[in-house]
Amino acid sequence: MKTLNLIALLGLSALCFVHATAGATIRVNCNNNTGDAVLINSAITGSAAGDVIVIEGPALINAPISLLGDRTYRGESRTGTVLKQANNANLVAVLASASYLSNSTTTGNPITVRQLTVDGNKANNTTSTTIGLVLRNRDSVAEDLFITNMGGDGIRVTNPSANGTALTGNQSYGLIQNCFINSSGGHGVYAKDTGNKMIGWDIIDNWIAGSGDTSDSINVENANNWIIERNHLYGVHRHGIYADRAYNASISDNYVEGFGETANVGTYYGVAVGLNGGATSYIYNNHVYNFGGEQSATSTYHYVSVVKVNYGTATAEVVGNLVRGTSTTSASYGLYYAKGAGTALTVNYKGNQISNVTTPRFSGTGVTIVSQNSGL
């Protein structure tokens, strides 16, 4: 495989190279100055489908990096490649799919982003809610990333573009794995889907700390065939996991250390699912605690919940979840089931362990509880 080295000459001087064959590795040597965004974007523009763009050294970013499809983007390591938003750049995003920035109606082709750090520098970018990474590509992977200090979401998977243009095709099947997302002003991971375009994504094995005051660690607007598992969530000011429009979804083995960690009065969820009628969704083996404490005596805390059925008759398997509250002074529910506007909800349960909450289990009108064995 041929390697092409791009070296900035005199800061913003023109880049000139001859591309050999698709599948080349293009190395971008950044200089930790405001020419780095031009340097990286020029390398991407000059690349071909199948290429690997390797970003070396610290980079100071004053314009969004536009990610074309059919390419892999990586650093040398999380600590070796740090993309930091420049002071007062106030970008919409540091890294973003080209289709998002260009407001295309078309889904981008697959991309992979891995092995680097994105620092939003939010203390010095106060007039925007910068997103760390925006994905608007099908069959894409975000892996081994450290995303920190964003004014907005850490990672956003999105149907709408930057100006709200909706996709006409599907953006299905992607993976967010082994990422550490820290100190986001918005959600840690946010899947924004105004239609039914993002089916079958996986959020697996991530650490998410310190989501925004009115945001969630993981928020998925359309959990159609999604898998959300083995994520460790803490510093959660609002909800741990909120997954709506779930259909054949699996939410399992997540560790929520706490949620609703604020004095603001509200209703807060550790794991909350809104179901669509049809195929059963699974909520199992989650550990949902509140080590940060139920901080408001007038707030309501739901540890594991089916909050609504959007339409039709829905079924959920709720199995092997561990719930541990920290007090009984607030309105707190270990398991909470409601059908909302839907026709009916059936919950099959087995082996859930609930302790130190006001109400171990609540089920509303139109909810049928079916025991598979012992437990709540």
Secondary structure, 3 states (H helix, E strand, C coil): CCEEEEECCCCCCCCCCCCCCCCCEEEEECCCCCCHHHHHHHHHHCCCCCCEEEEECCEEECCCEEECCCEEEEECCCCCCEEEECCCCCCCEEEEEHHHHCCCCCCECCEEEEEEEEECCHHHCCCCCCEEEEECECCCEEEEEEEEEECCCCEEEECCCCCCCCCCCCCCCCEEECCEEEEECCCCEEEECCCCCCCCCEEECCEEECCCCCCCCEEECCCECCEEECCEEECCCCCCEEEEEEECCEEECCEECCCCCCCCCCEEEEEEEEECCCCCEEEECCEEECCCCCCCCCCEEEEEEEEEECCCEEEEEEECCEEECCCCCCEEEEEEECCCCCCEEEEEEECCEEECCCEEEEECCCEEEEECCCCC
